[in-house]
Amino acid sequence: MKPPKSKQSRKQRRLSEVQEIELLDAWIESRKPDSGSNPLSLPPPPPPPPGEQDAASLPPYAGSARFDQLPISSRTKDGLRDAKFVKMTDVQRASLPHSLCGRDVLGAAKTGSGKTLAFLIPVLEKLYRERWGPEDGVGSIIISPTRELAGQLFDVLKVVGKYHGFSAGLLIGGRKDVDLEKQSVNDLNVLVCTPGRLLQHMDETPNFDCSQLKVLVLDEADRILDVGFKKTLNAIISQLPKHRQTMLFSATQTKSVQDLARLSLKDPEYISVHEESVTATPSRLQQTAMTVPLEQKLDMLWSFIRTHLKSRTLVFLSSCKQVKFVYEAFKKLRPGIPLKCLHGRMKQERRMGIYSEFCEKRSVLFSTDVASRGLDFNKAVDWVVQVDCPEDVASYIHRVGRTARYLSGGRSVLFLMPSEMKMLEKLKAAKIPLELVKANDKRFQPVSGLLSALLVKYPNIQYLAQRAFITYLRSIHIQKDKEIFDVMKLPVDDFSASFGLPMTPKIRFLNQKNKSKIVLEESLPLEPENAVGKSELKVSTKSLMVNDSKQDEENDLLLTDDDVDEAQPDDDVDEAQPDDDVDEAQPKVNELEDVIPATRVLKKKKLKINVNRPVGSRVVFDDEGNTLPPLARIAEMLSSDGALLLDKGKKDEYYKRMREEMKQVDKEDKLLERQRRRERRLKQKMKLKEGKGKDDDDEGESELSESDGEAMENRKRKKSKIYFDSDDDGGTQKETNDKINQKSDAISLAEQEALALKLLSSMHS
Ligand SMILES: Nc1ncnc2c1ncn2[C@@H]1O[C@H](COP(=O)(O)OP(=O)(O)OP(=O)(O)O)[C@@H](O)[C@H]1O
């Protein structure tokens, strides 16, 4: 968006601009398509007459197939040409004739079909024809649900708008330069932003003014209108002028009248170019699904990665913690291809860095749904693997839409647990052509054994595994569609074992009063059989693979030999997998309160938080005083040629022994505690008694000045002397006897006997 260089050329350009704008205005106005018409069904317009042109001689623009046939400025045309955008895609052909004449648009088209240009071109053209300048302030706002997508939109805007003189800004969260942004935001003409950051400016930036706004765009509109952004969006909309053009685009569009009313759309054009299409997803996308039991998901994923070392693969998991664990664990196991991860908890710079690295290099990217919408990844994703089931059909469409973009092809695979098979029906009902395929047993490479050993060696990764385990269950629990997602049907123990965890973290529904709000607490139970609801949650997982699908060698994920290469670690693996992310794996002290404590500090904290929590978590220390996972010792015992191995039989035996030992220690602890309590009671009684004696008789000072222990000892001695009252004792004894005799004046013999009996019986109770 560079302005022309010299003053002379600027003036000339301004003059020709004025003429161009007049012509464009007249052309747009005189050749408007009918409201509600579908430009795609119109024949292509004839070429414009050569030479001097006036609006009356120009052809209708609805039905145009190329950008240069549209009533758009030469600046935009130049930008498009430079970027090699010549022919329009269907959604561009259908929507641009309407949006260029200022109509509100509600556009739905498949993923990767070119919606971005369908709204960026009208944004640029509107401001251009309004002769918008820096002093006019904010003229257009484009809102995107994620930072990466906003960044990508901004990049496309820079490309196609490079010959315009507008100033544009990217306003997204996670950037530290918010104060700098505040100083310049009022000078920007086009804002590309995430909802949160925009509202922050509306709230905090002095004199932030968008009262002159001309165009508002919501990309991934259904997501932005979703409950998650509801309050923010309402607050934003309330500060925008009602008189504006509004455009909403998504691959899965909202049909809610309520949502549209919030945006005060005026007679919007509904553009749904693929409504009549046989499929809701790109036709070049080959989609498959596989039945994968929960406890085999990681094995299957590992097998997939190992057999697709030459592919660029995007893997979707349900939570940041899942992503962190799988990424860290697989990275240590070195599958032979660079691994990356992307999730919302990462620092923004890192997120952007990962996004561009993945665009550049062949690798596997583990991600949450933060990468599911809009991202273009240079059209180079070969595979989309959905390890965890998407929450609904829309989410599925957006995830698989990261591949097979524009004219390129792509493949996807969805892992479905037996309990999630209903999702397959839903997807098929939504015109998604999915083929259920079977994994090739020969290519199956279980990874849980390796993970067990890895977790023994790296406590950080064990910690991540515990967190991932719990978070996954929580994510299933909070899903709305209970027909598909039922946490009670999950084989939790097997799932935990598949992560390589030595024991199933405990899952407890703590908040009994308010059952609708469930809090999960985790800890490594002392006795696995104590795990709450273990038997309830367990389901048979014997039938691992469906057999009813026709096996197509072409589509068999783990079978295609051309995808399979030698599983040797890449030279660039290390370079592409910097260890700087490992820090993220380090449990932070304040994050640990609901995980099994590995340190004494935490143990103390545990007692403080929940006294009813099972006690006795075993902490093993190495020679340097570092905590080790309980299995470390047997793993070391079994180590041969440096590798840590865990034998299942030994492991079970070890746990059995540990349980017995702990039971024994528990017994001894209880006995000790009982004795301690008894002594305390005794002491209190004696003190009481002594106090009474002192009141009655000022003597006995020596006894009162003794320490508690000594006093008790003396009391015992005195008791026996009361009964035996021997003259044969030595001087000291005599002295004591004298004292007792004096005391006995104050306490009768019967009283003394009663007291002694009481003390004795309390000692033996
Ligand atoms: N007219 C065009 N000619 C050539 N390539 C195009 C054209 N329009 C868009 N593209 C390319 O197609 C790809 C997908 O476009 P875009 O990102 O706009 O898709 P989308 O419909 O917004 O997808 P999603 O629904 O996933 O957000 C991009 O790489 C873009 O450069």
The ligand as an SDF file (V2000), in Angstrom:
LIG
                    3D

 31 33  0  0  0  0  0  0  0  0999 V2000
   -9.2560  -16.4670   -7.6300 N   0  0  0  0  0  0  0  0  0  0  0  0
   -8.2830  -17.1900   -7.1460 C   0  0  0  0  0  0  0  0  0  0  0  0
   -7.3430  -17.6800   -7.9610 N   0  0  0  0  0  0  0  0  0  0  0  0
   -6.3410  -18.4390   -7.4960 C   0  0  0  0  0  0  0  0  0  0  0  0
   -6.2020  -18.7670   -6.2010 N   0  0  0  0  0  0  0  0  0  0  0  0
   -7.1180  -18.3120   -5.3400 C   0  0  0  0  0  0  0  0  0  0  0  0
   -8.1990  -17.4950   -5.7590 C   0  0  0  0  0  0  0  0  0  0  0  0
   -8.9320  -17.1830   -4.6850 N   0  0  0  0  0  0  0  0  0  0  0  0
   -8.3420  -17.7710   -3.6360 C   0  0  0  0  0  0  0  0  0  0  0  0
   -7.2720  -18.4460   -4.0270 N   0  0  0  0  0  0  0  0  0  0  0  0
   -6.3740  -19.2560   -3.1690 C   0  0  0  0  0  0  0  0  0  0  0  0
   -7.1490  -20.2910   -2.5980 O   0  0  0  0  0  0  0  0  0  0  0  0
   -6.6980  -20.5990   -1.2990 C   0  0  0  0  0  0  0  0  0  0  0  0
   -7.8820  -20.5950   -0.3470 C   0  0  0  0  0  0  0  0  0  0  0  0
   -8.4360  -19.3310   -0.2660 O   0  0  0  0  0  0  0  0  0  0  0  0
   -9.0590  -18.7710    1.0820 P   0  0  0  0  0  0  0  0  0  0  0  0
   -8.0840  -18.8950    2.1740 O   0  0  0  0  0  0  0  0  0  0  0  0
   -9.6200  -17.4600    0.8120 O   0  0  0  0  0  0  0  0  0  0  0  0
  -10.1990  -19.8640    1.3030 O   0  0  0  0  0  0  0  0  0  0  0  0
  -11.4500  -19.7960    2.2760 P   0  0  0  0  0  0  0  0  0  0  0  0
  -12.6540  -20.0860    1.4710 O   0  0  0  0  0  0  0  0  0  0  0  0
  -11.4240  -18.5470    3.0450 O   0  0  0  0  0  0  0  0  0  0  0  0
  -11.1580  -21.0560    3.1910 O   0  0  0  0  0  0  0  0  0  0  0  0
  -11.6060  -21.2960    4.7330 P   0  0  0  0  0  0  0  0  0  0  0  0
  -13.0710  -21.5840    4.7120 O   0  0  0  0  0  0  0  0  0  0  0  0
  -10.8160  -22.4730    5.1210 O   0  0  0  0  0  0  0  0  0  0  0  0
  -11.2820  -20.0660    5.4540 O   0  0  0  0  0  0  0  0  0  0  0  0
   -5.6790  -19.5470   -0.9530 C   0  0  0  0  0  0  0  0  0  0  0  0
   -4.4090  -20.1130   -1.0470 O   0  0  0  0  0  0  0  0  0  0  0  0
   -5.8470  -18.4710   -1.9910 C   0  0  0  0  0  0  0  0  0  0  0  0
   -4.6420  -17.8530   -2.2980 O   0  0  0  0  0  0  0  0  0  0  0  0
  1  2  1  0
  2  3  1  0
  2  7  2  0
  3  4  2  0
  4  5  1  0
  5  6  2  0
  6  7  1  0
  6 10  1  0
  7  8  1  0
  8  9  2  0
  9 10  1  0
 10 11  1  0
 11 12  1  0
 11 30  1  0
 12 13  1  0
 13 14  1  0
 13 28  1  0
 14 15  1  0
 15 16  1  0
 16 17  2  0
 16 18  1  0
 16 19  1  0
 19 20  1  0
 20 21  2  0
 20 22  1  0
 20 23  1  0
 23 24  1  0
 24 25  2  0
 24 26  1  0
 24 27  1  0
 28 29  1  0
 28 30  1  0
 30 31  1  0
M  END
$$$$
